[in-house]
Amino acid sequence: MMDLNFKKPDEIVKSLCERLRLERIRRQFTQAELAQRAGVGVNTVSNLEAGRNVGFEVVVRVAMVLGLARELENLFMPQLESLDDLRRFEASASRQRIRKRSHDA
């Protein structure tokens, strides 16, 4: 498990990109094979693995090909550690908008 506390954003990006690269190698895909399966260019996969600027959709496509879709889905799941947390989450799930407070205007 990766510890993301007290890291800079570029350090997190580098760590995640390295993890994707290692998973590609573990699955014995070349960059070209991964690119073809993900529907992106080889240069895009190369840029992703190097931590260069690529879109989030590319990350999702590559992660899906590498069998990491569940990890992405869990990335922003709420931390529900108690029954009260669950109740707050369920109550907030029905809300569509956050109203402005009068002092925010």
Secondary structure, 3 states (H helix, E strand, C coil): CCCCCCCCHHHHHHHHHHHHHHHHHHCCCCHHHHHHHHCCCHHHHHHHHCCCCCCHHHHHHHHHHCCCHHHHHHCCCCCCCCHHHHHHHHHHHCCCCCCCCHHHC
